[in-house]
């Protein structure tokens, strides 16, 4: 009886510790600062958190493109126009992958990681109406198929 109670107490403690650790890690340190949006902006560098774009082909969602990016921004353009940077980036990334789903490297298409980074940089600058991004790097880029995330292929043809 005491053994079961001890195991249950250990499981609860581990779960609460994991939640606390995850919160502190996602906030970037001591946990006193609130998380703002999905990006960390320091000076002219923006590091996005995980961004997911559904891969929609032939009327169905077949998986998700998941990425983290590092962008160097033009401080003069931001000071002059005050654009909504996070919204522009999210819109451009999603639009880029929606438009080029068949060309991406995980579908045996012609694009590689460098070409995708250049394309995303161009898409963001086009959405911003000027050279907002001066440098763009991909920190993480994954593709998860629907079965990998325990979700059947979602079809819109029915």
SULHU-V444324 format. One record per residue. N is the residue number from 0. RES is the residue in one small letter. BURIAL is I if it has 16 or more other ideal C-beta (glycine too) atoms within 10 Angstrom, else O. D_LAST is the distance of its C-alpha to the last C-alpha in whole Angstrom. Layout:
N;RES;BURIAL;D_LAST + N;RES;BURIAL;D_LAST
//
This chain:
0;x;O;54 + 1;x;O;55 + 2;x;O;53 + 3;x;O;50 + 4;x;O;50 + 5;x;O;51 + 6;x;O;48 + 7;x;O;46 + 8;x;O;48 + 9;x;O;48 + 10;x;O;44 + 11;x;O;44 + 12;x;O;46 + 13;x;O;44 + 14;x;O;41 + 15;x;O;43 + 16;x;O;45 + 17;x;O;41 + 18;x;O;40 + 19;x;O;43 + 20;x;O;43 + 21;x;O;40 + 22;x;O;41 + 23;x;O;44 + 24;x;O;42 + 25;x;O;40 + 26;x;O;42 + 27;x;O;44 + 28;x;O;47 + 29;x;O;49 + 30;x;O;46 + 31;x;O;48 + 32;x;O;46 + 33;x;O;43 + 34;x;O;40 + 35;x;O;39 + 36;x;O;36 + 37;x;O;34 + 38;x;I;37 + 39;x;O;41 + 40;x;I;43 + 41;x;O;47 + 42;x;O;49 + 43;x;O;47 + 44;x;O;45 + 45;x;I;41 + 46;x;O;39 + 47;x;I;36 + 48;x;O;34 + 49;x;O;31 + 50;x;I;29 + 51;x;O;25 + 52;x;I;22 + 53;x;I;19 + 54;x;I;18 + 55;x;O;15 + 56;x;O;15 + 57;x;O;12 + 58;x;O;10 + 59;x;I;10 + 60;x;I;13 + 61;x;I;15 + 62;x;I;18 + 63;x;I;21 + 64;x;I;24 + 65;x;O;27 + 66;x;I;30 + 67;x;I;34 + 68;x;I;36 + 69;x;O;39 + 70;x;I;40 + 71;x;O;44 + 72;x;I;44 + 73;x;I;46 + 74;x;O;48 + 75;x;O;50 + 76;x;I;47 + 77;x;O;45 + 78;x;O;49 + 79;x;O;49 + 80;x;O;45 + 81;x;O;44 + 82;x;I;40 + 83;x;O;38 + 84;x;I;38 + 85;x;O;35 + 86;x;O;32 + 87;x;I;33 + 88;x;I;33 + 89;x;I;29 + 90;x;O;28 + 91;x;I;29 + 92;x;I;28 + 93;x;I;25 + 94;x;O;25 + 95;x;I;27 + 96;x;I;24 + 97;x;O;21 + 98;x;O;23 + 99;x;I;24 + 100;x;I;22 + 101;x;O;22 + 102;x;O;26 + 103;x;I;27 + 104;x;O;29 + 105;x;O;27 + 106;x;O;25 + 107;x;O;28 + 108;x;O;28 + 109;x;O;31 + 110;x;I;32 + 111;x;O;34 + 112;x;O;35 + 113;x;O;37 + 114;x;O;35 + 115;x;I;33 + 116;x;I;35 + 117;x;O;37 + 118;x;I;34 + 119;x;I;33 + 120;x;I;36 + 121;x;O;36 + 122;x;I;33 + 123;x;I;34 + 124;x;I;38 + 125;x;O;36 + 126;x;I;34 + 127;x;I;37 + 128;x;O;39 + 129;x;O;42 + 130;x;O;43 + 131;x;I;42 + 132;x;I;41 + 133;x;O;44 + 134;x;O;43 + 135;x;I;40 + 136;x;O;39 + 137;x;O;36 + 138;x;O;37 + 139;x;O;34 + 140;x;I;31 + 141;x;O;29 + 142;x;I;25 + 143;x;O;23 + 144;x;O;20 + 145;x;I;18 + 146;x;O;20 + 147;x;O;23 + 148;x;O;22 + 149;x;O;21 + 150;x;O;17 + 151;x;O;14 + 152;x;O;12 + 153;x;O;10 + 154;x;O;7 + 155;x;O;6 + 156;x;O;4 + 157;x;O;0
//
